[in-house]
């Protein structure tokens, strides 16, 4: 069913047909179908859903739709949603909604959950602790396979995943893990300690979400345990939650690279003035910094006056430098983000970018020299000047594009800020200085 079909059925008041169709749909597709609709229509359809499906659909709604639903439903409906909502989804909702909705959520949360809410809300934003859930399967190593299976059946329906079970001691210290596959294929009298793996990878509650994402990417986990300073199991982070984090991080990097303040709001839902405010600071900074290029041209005004033809090649040199720098910075930023490049790799990065710059610069300069000499028919000295400048510009741009993200990482800044617009501005100024100095030397100006 698509949005148009749903709207037609609503207009025709064919509610039994709607109820029959939506009950067959996947919760993710259903949430995507309902999310763009107005609050009244969404609530109408939401109330037709079976209880279990309604909770799953609610978890996949946008924050705006979740708030709208919680404000509109009855107390009984709110209680049904909250009681069946996974704990991490509840925390995400509490962090975003108004105080009156928070009170409604806490009113219907279980006593044990209510006590944990404050603890979770005190974890640093974007930390592993703020991402984790407490709904997981834990076992002790003294259990037999038969006892473990009985426990999994008891708690499995309220756990986010049962495919990996975590082995803890009496003090909840994490000792290992065992997969559900091993448990269900083993003999009933085998002990969990004989099946478990003790070489376990975990993260701390205060680890940054980017660190957590890198661990998921490196090891391909479905779930990752979170421990406190004493190695006690506090919760787990599941792959669906970390995928959301990865999407947000990539979006934020793209926004920073484009020279705009990062925001989690969707483009169409963000007011025009808010978009202006997000973009204006960088535009102002870059506009002011671009005046340096004007000052440089003013400083070498005599060189330009002596040979006006030099002016026509400035845009090409500046564009090539900016593009070269952006290529390098983008690859370095990406390498830092996914862990392919470490700070200790700085010399290797610069040496590689140096070799790339020399090869690329010589090829570009060669093509440009032939073009200027045989197509543009310019003087050979001017062709040499422009071509030498092109090599130096590409070399400078590649090195600047490679080193600035590393400097940002060293200063504990987001390397993405050292991208596109900023590097282009720096390289433009350097390219002009190199150009005019070579012109003075080659043309005797």
Backbone torsions as a table, in degrees:
resi	resn	phi	psi	omega
1	UNK	NA	135.6	176.5
2	UNK	-108.3	175.9	-175.4
3	UNK	-62.5	-39.9	-179.0
4	UNK	-63.9	-45.0	178.9
5	UNK	-61.9	-42.2	179.3
6	UNK	-61.8	-44.0	179.8
7	UNK	-63.6	-38.2	178.3
8	UNK	-64.7	-42.3	179.4
9	UNK	-65.6	-36.5	178.1
10	UNK	-66.2	-43.5	178.6
11	UNK	-62.0	-35.8	179.5
12	UNK	-84.8	-0.6	178.9
13	UNK	57.6	37.3	177.3
14	UNK	-91.7	67.9	-172.2
15	UNK	-71.8	-31.6	177.8
16	UNK	-66.3	-38.6	177.7
17	UNK	-67.3	-39.9	177.2
18	UNK	-61.7	-46.7	-178.2
19	UNK	-61.3	-38.8	-179.9
20	UNK	-67.6	-40.5	-176.4
21	UNK	-72.5	-45.1	-175.5
22	UNK	-70.7	-25.4	179.4
23	UNK	-67.7	-18.7	-179.4
24	UNK	-89.6	-10.4	-171.5
25	UNK	-85.2	153.8	172.7
26	UNK	-68.6	144.0	-175.5
27	UNK	-62.3	-34.0	179.8
28	UNK	-68.5	-45.5	179.1
29	UNK	-65.0	-37.2	-179.5
30	UNK	-67.6	-41.6	176.8
31	UNK	-62.5	-40.4	178.7
32	UNK	-65.5	-35.5	178.5
33	UNK	-68.5	-40.2	-174.9
34	UNK	-85.1	-26.7	-172.3
35	UNK	-55.4	-41.6	-178.3
36	UNK	-74.9	-13.1	-175.9
37	UNK	-73.1	160.1	177.4
38	UNK	-68.2	161.9	-172.7
39	UNK	-59.5	-40.4	-177.2
40	UNK	-65.2	-44.5	179.9
41	UNK	-67.4	-41.1	179.0
42	UNK	-60.2	-45.1	-179.8
43	UNK	-63.4	-38.7	179.2
44	UNK	-60.2	-47.9	-179.8
45	UNK	-70.0	-40.2	-178.0
46	UNK	-57.9	-37.9	-178.8
47	UNK	-72.4	-13.9	177.4
48	UNK	-84.2	-13.6	-174.1
49	UNK	-76.0	147.1	170.3
50	UNK	-59.4	151.9	-172.9
51	UNK	-54.3	-50.2	-176.8
52	UNK	-64.0	-42.3	-180.0
53	UNK	-66.9	-36.7	-179.3
54	UNK	-60.5	-41.8	-179.9
55	UNK	-65.5	-42.5	-179.9
56	UNK	-66.0	-39.7	177.4
57	UNK	-65.3	-42.2	179.7
58	UNK	-57.9	-39.7	-178.6
59	UNK	-65.3	-22.5	-178.5
60	UNK	-100.0	-0.2	175.9
61	UNK	-68.6	157.8	169.3
62	UNK	-67.4	162.0	-178.9
63	UNK	-60.6	-36.6	-179.7
64	UNK	-63.5	-42.6	179.5
65	UNK	-68.9	-37.8	178.7
66	UNK	-61.9	-43.9	178.2
67	UNK	-62.4	-44.0	179.7
68	UNK	-60.6	-42.1	178.5
69	UNK	-64.4	-46.9	-178.0
70	UNK	-64.0	-32.1	178.8
71	UNK	-74.7	-26.3	-172.5
72	UNK	-97.4	-26.4	-174.5
73	UNK	-75.6	162.4	176.7
74	UNK	-75.1	167.9	178.7
75	UNK	-60.5	-38.4	-179.5
76	UNK	-65.7	-42.6	178.6
77	UNK	-65.6	-40.3	178.5
78	UNK	-61.9	-41.3	179.7
79	UNK	-62.3	-41.8	179.5
80	UNK	-63.6	-38.9	-179.9
81	UNK	-67.6	-49.9	-174.7
82	UNK	-65.2	-41.3	-176.9
83	UNK	-65.4	-30.3	-177.3
84	UNK	-100.6	-1.5	-179.1
85	UNK	-79.0	137.2	176.6
86	UNK	-62.4	148.6	-171.5
87	UNK	-61.0	-41.3	-178.9
88	UNK	-66.8	-33.4	175.4
89	UNK	-67.6	-35.7	177.5
90	UNK	-64.9	-42.9	178.9
91	UNK	-61.8	-44.8	178.5
92	UNK	-58.1	-40.4	-179.6
93	UNK	-67.4	-44.9	-178.7
94	UNK	-61.7	-36.3	-177.9
95	UNK	-66.4	-21.3	-172.0
96	UNK	-110.7	-25.2	-169.3
97	UNK	-87.6	161.4	177.0
98	UNK	-63.5	165.7	-174.5
99	UNK	-60.8	-37.6	-177.9
100	UNK	-65.6	-32.6	177.4
101	UNK	-74.8	-36.9	176.4
102	UNK	-58.1	-44.4	-179.9
103	UNK	-61.3	-39.6	179.3
104	UNK	-66.5	-39.7	179.7
105	UNK	-64.8	-48.3	-178.7
106	UNK	-65.6	-28.9	-179.8
107	UNK	-62.7	-36.9	-175.0
108	UNK	-104.0	0.8	176.1
109	UNK	-74.4	153.3	177.7
110	UNK	-66.8	156.7	-177.5
111	UNK	-57.8	-44.2	-178.7
112	UNK	-66.4	-34.1	178.4
113	UNK	-69.7	-39.7	-177.5
114	UNK	-60.8	-37.4	-179.8
115	UNK	-69.7	-30.7	-178.0
116	UNK	-82.7	-19.1	-175.8
117	UNK	-57.9	-49.5	-178.9
118	UNK	-61.2	-38.0	179.1
119	UNK	-62.6	-43.8	-179.2
120	UNK	-68.2	-38.3	-178.5
121	UNK	-69.9	-17.1	179.4
122	UNK	-86.9	-8.5	176.5
123	UNK	-70.1	146.1	179.3
124	UNK	-56.5	143.3	177.4
125	UNK	-60.5	140.7	179.8
126	UNK	66.4	22.7	175.7
127	UNK	-99.7	167.5	178.1
128	UNK	-60.3	-37.2	-179.8
129	UNK	-61.8	-34.3	-179.6
130	UNK	-77.8	-14.5	-178.3
131	UNK	-96.8	-22.5	-168.2
132	UNK	-76.3	165.3	174.0
133	UNK	-123.4	154.5	179.4
134	UNK	-95.9	1.2	-176.0
135	UNK	-94.2	88.5	-179.7
136	UNK	-141.9	171.6	179.7
137	UNK	-103.3	121.9	176.1
138	UNK	-118.0	143.7	-179.7
139	UNK	-131.1	163.6	170.6
140	UNK	-108.2	152.5	-172.7
141	UNK	-73.5	-12.5	179.1
142	UNK	-81.8	-10.8	-179.6
143	UNK	-69.4	147.8	170.8
144	UNK	-85.8	167.9	178.2
145	UNK	-59.7	-39.9	180.0
146	UNK	-62.0	-45.5	179.4
147	UNK	-67.0	-37.2	179.2
148	UNK	-65.1	-42.2	179.5
149	UNK	-64.5	-38.8	178.0
150	UNK	-63.4	-39.9	178.6
151	UNK	-67.1	-41.6	179.4
152	UNK	-62.5	-41.2	177.6
153	UNK	-63.0	-32.8	-177.8
154	UNK	-72.8	-41.0	-174.3
155	UNK	-108.1	-6.0	-172.8
156	UNK	-60.9	-37.6	-176.8
157	UNK	-67.3	-24.2	-179.9
158	UNK	-102.6	9.2	178.9
159	UNK	-102.8	145.8	-179.6
160	UNK	-70.3	-30.3	176.5
161	UNK	-149.4	144.2	175.4
162	UNK	-117.7	0.1	-174.8
163	UNK	-71.5	-26.6	174.9
164	UNK	-124.1	123.8	179.0
165	UNK	-109.9	138.5	-174.4
166	UNK	-103.3	134.9	-175.9
167	UNK	-99.0	124.4	-178.4
168	UNK	-128.1	160.1	175.3
169	UNK	-94.4	-170.5	-175.5
170	UNK	-66.8	-20.0	177.7
171	UNK	-98.5	13.0	178.8
172	UNK	68.0	16.3	175.8
173	UNK	-71.8	132.7	-176.6
174	UNK	-72.5	123.4	-177.5
175	UNK	-111.7	-22.3	-179.2
176	UNK	170.1	-166.4	178.2
177	UNK	-147.6	161.8	177.0
178	UNK	-144.5	137.6	-179.1
179	UNK	-81.6	152.5	178.0
180	UNK	-62.2	-33.1	179.1
181	UNK	-58.8	-44.4	179.6
182	UNK	-63.7	-39.4	-176.6
183	UNK	-67.0	-47.7	-174.6
184	UNK	-73.9	-17.7	179.9
185	UNK	-99.7	-1.4	-178.9
186	UNK	-93.3	162.8	176.0
187	UNK	-68.2	150.4	-173.6
188	UNK	-63.2	-28.2	-175.3
189	UNK	-93.0	0.3	177.3
190	UNK	-70.1	140.2	178.9
191	UNK	-84.5	148.4	179.7
192	UNK	-59.6	-34.1	-178.6
193	UNK	-64.2	-21.6	178.0
194	UNK	-85.3	-11.4	-179.1
195	UNK	-107.4	-23.1	-170.4
196	UNK	-74.6	154.8	173.0
197	UNK	-100.4	128.9	-179.0
198	UNK	-99.9	-4.0	176.4
199	UNK	-89.4	82.9	-169.8
200	UNK	-110.2	141.0	176.6
201	UNK	-99.2	130.7	179.4
202	UNK	-141.2	169.4	174.8
203	UNK	-126.2	160.0	179.4
204	UNK	-90.6	157.2	-178.6
205	UNK	-59.6	-28.7	-177.2
206	UNK	-95.8	1.8	177.7
207	UNK	-64.9	142.2	179.5
208	UNK	-68.3	150.5	-176.6
209	UNK	-63.7	-26.9	176.5
210	UNK	-67.4	-36.9	175.8
211	UNK	-62.8	-43.3	178.8
212	UNK	-62.2	-44.1	179.7
213	UNK	-60.9	-39.3	179.3
214	UNK	-65.8	-36.1	177.9
215	UNK	-66.2	-43.8	177.3
216	UNK	-59.8	-44.6	-178.8
217	UNK	-64.6	-42.2	-176.4
218	UNK	-67.6	-43.3	-172.7
219	UNK	-102.5	-10.0	178.5
220	UNK	67.5	35.7	-177.4
221	UNK	-73.4	154.9	169.2
222	UNK	-92.3	-31.3	177.8
223	UNK	-147.9	153.7	-176.6
224	UNK	-135.7	126.6	-179.1
225	UNK	-73.2	147.1	178.4
226	UNK	-117.7	127.5	-176.6
227	UNK	-121.5	161.1	176.2
228	UNK	-92.6	-169.3	-176.7
229	UNK	-64.6	-20.1	-180.0
230	UNK	-102.3	17.9	177.3
231	UNK	64.5	23.5	175.6
232	UNK	-86.0	139.2	-179.5
233	UNK	-71.4	121.1	-178.4
234	UNK	-104.5	-36.7	-178.5
235	UNK	-175.3	-172.3	176.2
236	UNK	-134.3	156.7	173.0
237	UNK	-115.1	128.8	-177.9
238	UNK	-97.9	160.2	-172.9
239	UNK	-63.5	-30.8	-179.5
240	UNK	-67.0	-35.1	178.1
241	UNK	-70.9	-39.3	-178.0
242	UNK	-73.2	-26.0	175.0
243	UNK	-64.9	-37.7	175.5
244	UNK	-62.9	-40.6	179.0
245	UNK	-62.8	-45.1	-179.8
246	UNK	-59.8	-42.0	179.6
247	UNK	-63.2	-43.5	-180.0
248	UNK	-64.6	-41.2	-178.7
249	UNK	-65.2	-42.4	179.3
250	UNK	-64.8	-43.2	178.6
251	UNK	-60.7	-43.6	179.7
252	UNK	-62.3	-42.3	179.1
253	UNK	-63.7	-41.4	178.1
254	UNK	-61.9	-41.0	-179.5
255	UNK	-65.3	-42.0	179.5
256	UNK	-67.0	-43.1	179.0
257	UNK	-60.5	-35.0	179.6
258	UNK	-77.9	-3.3	178.3
259	UNK	80.6	40.7	177.4
260	UNK	-137.4	152.4	179.6
261	UNK	-69.1	135.5	-177.8
262	UNK	-67.9	144.1	176.2
263	UNK	-147.2	148.2	179.9
264	UNK	-91.4	-7.2	-179.8
265	UNK	-73.4	146.2	177.4
266	UNK	-70.1	154.7	-175.2
267	UNK	-58.4	-48.8	-175.1
268	UNK	-70.3	-24.9	-179.1
269	UNK	-89.0	-7.9	-178.1
270	UNK	-88.2	128.2	178.9
271	UNK	-60.1	151.2	-177.9
272	UNK	-57.4	-44.6	-177.1
273	UNK	-64.6	-34.6	178.0
274	UNK	-65.2	-40.5	177.1
275	UNK	-64.2	-38.4	177.3
276	UNK	-61.9	-46.7	-179.7
277	UNK	-62.9	-34.8	179.2
278	UNK	-68.3	-33.0	-174.0
279	UNK	-94.3	-28.8	-170.6
280	UNK	-61.6	-43.1	-178.1
281	UNK	-55.2	-47.9	-179.8
282	UNK	-66.2	-39.0	178.8
283	UNK	-61.5	-40.4	178.7
284	UNK	-66.0	-45.0	-179.9
285	UNK	-60.8	-46.4	-177.9
286	UNK	-69.4	-34.1	177.9
287	UNK	-64.6	-45.2	179.9
288	UNK	-66.1	-43.3	-178.6
289	UNK	-66.5	-27.9	179.6
290	UNK	-68.6	-16.9	177.9
291	UNK	-65.2	-20.1	177.5
292	UNK	-62.2	-37.3	179.1
293	UNK	-64.6	-36.7	176.2
294	UNK	-64.2	-40.0	178.4
295	UNK	-64.1	-39.3	-179.6
296	UNK	-64.9	-44.3	178.7
297	UNK	-63.7	-36.2	177.5
298	UNK	-65.8	-38.2	-179.3
299	UNK	-64.7	-35.2	-179.2
300	UNK	-104.6	31.1	-178.2
301	UNK	-59.2	-35.5	-179.2
302	UNK	-64.5	-36.8	178.8
303	UNK	-64.5	-45.4	179.4
304	UNK	-65.4	-38.5	-179.4
305	UNK	-65.9	-34.8	-179.2
306	UNK	-72.6	-28.4	179.3
307	UNK	-146.2	89.5	-174.9
308	UNK	-62.4	-26.2	-178.4
309	UNK	-59.1	-26.8	179.3
310	UNK	-59.2	-30.8	-177.0
311	UNK	-62.5	-34.3	-174.1
312	UNK	-67.9	-18.5	-177.3
313	UNK	-96.4	-5.6	-178.2
314	UNK	-61.6	-47.8	179.8
315	UNK	-57.9	-40.9	-179.6
316	UNK	-63.1	-43.3	-179.8
317	UNK	-65.3	-44.0	-178.7
318	UNK	-67.5	-41.4	179.1
319	UNK	-64.6	-42.9	179.3
320	UNK	-63.4	-41.9	177.9
321	UNK	-63.2	-46.0	179.6
322	UNK	-62.1	-42.5	179.2
323	UNK	-66.1	-40.2	179.6
324	UNK	-64.3	-44.2	179.3
325	UNK	-64.8	-39.7	-179.8
326	UNK	-65.8	-38.5	177.3
327	UNK	-58.3	-49.7	-178.1
328	UNK	-64.2	-47.8	-176.7
329	UNK	-63.0	-38.8	-179.4
330	UNK	-63.0	-43.8	179.8
331	UNK	-67.9	-38.3	179.5
332	UNK	-68.8	-42.5	178.7
333	UNK	-60.7	-43.7	179.3
334	UNK	-63.8	-43.2	178.7
335	UNK	-61.5	-40.6	177.2
336	UNK	-65.7	-38.3	-176.4
337	UNK	-67.0	-39.2	-176.6
338	UNK	-96.3	1.2	176.3
339	UNK	86.5	7.3	177.7
340	UNK	-71.4	-27.2	-178.0
341	UNK	-120.9	131.1	175.7
342	UNK	-111.5	166.0	179.3
343	UNK	-59.4	-33.2	-179.7
344	UNK	-68.0	-13.7	180.0
345	UNK	-86.5	3.9	-177.0
346	UNK	-50.2	-52.9	179.0
347	UNK	-58.8	-39.8	178.8
348	UNK	-63.9	-41.1	179.8
349	UNK	-62.0	-47.5	-178.1
350	UNK	-64.9	-40.6	178.9
351	UNK	-63.7	-40.6	179.1
352	UNK	-68.0	-43.9	179.3
353	UNK	-65.2	-33.7	177.5
354	UNK	-62.5	-46.3	-179.7
355	UNK	-66.5	-40.2	176.8
356	UNK	-61.0	-43.7	-177.8
357	UNK	-63.9	-42.4	-179.6
358	UNK	-62.7	-48.8	-179.4
359	UNK	-63.3	-49.8	-179.0
360	UNK	-64.3	-41.4	-178.8
361	UNK	-63.3	-44.3	-180.0
362	UNK	-64.0	-42.5	179.2
363	UNK	-63.8	-46.9	179.5
364	UNK	-63.1	-42.8	-179.4
365	UNK	-65.3	-38.6	178.3
366	UNK	-62.6	-47.5	178.1
367	UNK	-62.0	-42.4	-178.7
368	UNK	-65.9	-38.8	-179.6
369	UNK	-62.1	-46.1	178.7
370	UNK	-62.2	-42.8	-179.8
371	UNK	-61.4	-47.3	-177.5
372	UNK	-66.3	-39.2	-174.3
373	UNK	-75.8	-41.3	-171.6
374	UNK	-105.8	-20.5	179.1
375	UNK	-104.6	-50.5	179.5
376	UNK	-78.6	-19.3	178.5
377	UNK	59.3	42.0	179.0
378	UNK	-90.6	166.5	178.4
379	UNK	-61.5	144.5	-176.0
380	UNK	-61.5	-35.6	179.3
381	UNK	-65.8	-37.7	177.1
382	UNK	-68.1	-40.3	178.2
383	UNK	-61.0	-42.0	178.2
384	UNK	-66.0	-42.1	179.4
385	UNK	-58.1	-50.4	-178.7
386	UNK	-64.2	-41.1	-177.5
387	UNK	-68.8	-41.4	176.3
388	UNK	-63.7	-41.0	177.8
389	UNK	-61.9	-38.1	179.9
390	UNK	-61.8	-43.1	178.1
391	UNK	-62.0	-47.1	-178.9
392	UNK	-66.0	-36.5	179.7
393	UNK	-65.9	-45.9	179.0
394	UNK	-63.0	-42.3	179.3
395	UNK	-61.5	-47.6	179.9
396	UNK	-62.6	-44.8	-177.3
397	UNK	-63.4	-43.1	-179.4
398	UNK	-64.1	-41.9	-179.3
399	UNK	-69.2	-42.1	177.6
400	UNK	-64.3	-44.5	178.7
401	UNK	-63.9	-27.0	178.8
402	UNK	-84.3	-34.1	-172.7
403	UNK	-88.7	-32.1	-176.3
404	UNK	-62.6	-44.1	176.3
405	UNK	-60.7	-34.5	178.3
406	UNK	-67.9	-37.8	176.6
407	UNK	-63.8	-43.2	178.5
408	UNK	-60.4	-42.9	178.2
409	UNK	-62.8	-39.9	179.6
410	UNK	-64.2	-34.2	-179.6
411	UNK	-88.1	8.7	179.7
412	UNK	61.1	35.9	173.2
413	UNK	-106.1	162.9	177.2
414	UNK	-71.9	118.3	-179.1
415	UNK	-57.5	-22.0	-177.4
416	UNK	-63.0	-22.8	179.9
417	UNK	-69.5	-20.0	179.4
418	UNK	-92.9	48.2	-176.4
419	UNK	-124.2	-174.8	179.2
420	UNK	11.4	-92.7	-171.3
421	UNK	-58.3	-44.1	-176.8
422	UNK	-66.3	-46.7	-179.6
423	UNK	-64.6	-39.8	178.4
424	UNK	-59.1	-42.3	-179.9
425	UNK	-63.3	-44.0	179.9
426	UNK	-65.0	-47.1	-177.2
427	UNK	-65.7	-37.0	178.2
428	UNK	-56.8	-46.5	-178.8
429	UNK	-64.4	-44.5	-179.8
430	UNK	-65.3	-39.2	-179.2
431	UNK	-62.8	-41.1	179.6
432	UNK	-64.5	-43.4	179.9
433	UNK	-61.0	-47.3	179.5
434	UNK	-61.1	-44.2	-177.7
435	UNK	-58.1	-50.4	-175.8
436	UNK	-70.4	-34.8	177.7
437	UNK	-66.4	-43.0	177.6
438	UNK	-66.1	-39.2	179.5
439	UNK	-62.0	-42.8	179.0
440	UNK	-62.2	-40.4	-178.3
441	UNK	-72.5	-42.0	-175.7
442	UNK	-77.2	-36.9	-174.2
443	UNK	-101.2	-1.4	179.0
444	UNK	63.0	37.1	-177.1
445	UNK	-88.4	NA	NA
